[in-house]
Amino acid sequence: MQQLENKVAIITGGSSGIGRTIALAFAREGAAVIVNYVGDDPDEAEDVVKQIEDAGGKAVAVRADVTSQEDVEDLVRKTVEEFGRLDIMVNNAGVEDQMPFLETPLDVWNKVIAVNLTGAWLGCQVAAGRMVEVQATPPATAAWATGHAAVRTRPRADRKIGATLATTVR
């Protein structure tokens, strides 16, 4: 039996980089995967979905800006509509700007905070609320699966993973 069989996972930033790797790994372990992307070009996300489907898995690409509460609520709603539940929320979406500290303008700083911290917080809050509402299974399992997969997928976690929050409701 696969570790994530019959589980449903949202991977924010799932169309590229670490998120893509997590989405593919979760699918290999049996999860149905929502591949989240931002922007107007779904090509990378659709490529991840195709890889998952070609391997016999289930996946859907969904556009959502993790800094928008409305978008995150829609992302979670569409997940439940598509797969009937949500078990795992991987708040992977993140940005960085490699500017020298003294040259970094406030708008760049605000974007990093909005995506990397507020986006993760919104994802946790909205997903946890839906997990408790939709299913009787305690979502603490989701937090473990998220952290475990991130560590297994990329042993040397970078700053983005280090700042990601796990969803746990008791």
N, C-alpha and C positions, 0 to 999 in steps of 0.2 A: 504494500500500500504506500502511496505517495504521502509525504508529510502534510501537504496542503489540499488533499483531495476533498472535493465538495466545499471548498472555501472560496470566497469572493474577495478580491483585493483591488484597491485603487492604488495606483502608483503615480503620484504627482511628478511631473517632469519625466515621465516614463518613455518619452520618445527618443532620448539621447543619453549618452554618458552613463553614469551610474544607474540612473532610473531605467534605462533600456536593459541593462544587465540584470537588475532586480526583476523587472517584468518578465524577462525570458526565464530566469531562474524560478520564479514563482509558478509560471506556467508549466515548466518541466516537473515541478512538484505537485501538479494537479489543480492549481488554483485557476479560476476564471479571473481574467485580468482586465481592468479598465486602465488603458494607457492614456494618461492625461497629457495634454500639450497646451501651449499658449501660442497665440499668434494666428495668422491667417493661412498658414501653410501646414496642412495635416499630413504631408507626404512621409515624414520620418515616423510619425505615430502609426500611420497606416502600414508602413513597412514592418514595424514591430508586430502589429496585429497579424499581418500576413505570415510572418515567421511562426508565430504561435499557432495559428490555424493550420498551417502546413504541417506542423508537428502533431496535429490532432487536438490542440487545445482550443479554448474559448477566449476571445478577447474582443474588445470594442475600444475605439479611439474616441475620446471626449475632450473637447476644447473647454478650458476653464482657466481663468486668471486666479491664482491662489490668494491674491491680495484682495479679492472681491468676495465679500460674504455671500452675495447673491449667486455668484458663479460657483462657489464651493457648495452651497446648498443645492444648486442645480446638478452639480457633478454627483453628489451623493444620491439625490433623487433619481437621476438617470440610471445610476448603478443598481439601485433597488428595483426600479422598473424593469431593467434588462435581465437581472439575475435573481431577483426576489429577496435579496439580503445583502448585507455587507459585513464581512468578518475582519478584514485587515485594511488599515489605512497607513500607507507608507508616505510620509511627508518628505519627499525627496527633493522637490523643486527648490532650486537655489541659484543665486547669482553672486558674482564677486567682481570687483573692479580692482585691477592691480595698479592703482595710482599711488604715488607716494602720499603718505598721511597728510603732509602739509599742503598738498595740492588737491586733495579730495574735496569737492564742493558738497554742500549740504544735500542737494537733490540726489546725488549719487549715494551718499550715506543713507538717506531716507528710503531709496529703492531697495538697497541691500537689506535693511531692517524689515521693510514691508514684505519682501518675498521670503527671506530666510527665517524670520521670527514670527511675524504676524501671520504669514501664510501657514506655517506649521501649527500655530495656535488655533487658527480658524479650522484647519483640517481636523485637528484633534477634537475640538469642541463639537463641530457639526457631525462628524463621523460617530463619535461616542454617543451623542444624543440619538442618532438613528439606530445604532446598534442596540441600545437599551430598548428603544421603542419597537423595533421590528422583530427581535428574536430574544428568546429566553436564555441563550448561551451567554455566559459572562464574557465581556469583551477583553478581560485581562489576557486571555489567550492570544488575542490579536496583537497586543503589545509585545509579547514574547516572540511571536512569529516574525514580526517586523524587525526587531533587534537581532534575532538569530540569523535571519536571511541576510541582513546588511553585513554582519560580521563574516558570515560564510562566503558571501559574494566578493567582498573586498576586505581582506585582512587588515590592510593599513587604511583605516578610515580617515578621510580628509576632514577639514574643518566643517564642511557642509553637513556631513553625517553627524559629526560631533554636536552640532547645534540643533539637530532634528529631535523633535519631541515624540515620545511614544504615547499612544492612546491607551489609557488604563482607566476603567471605571469600576468602582467597588460599591 
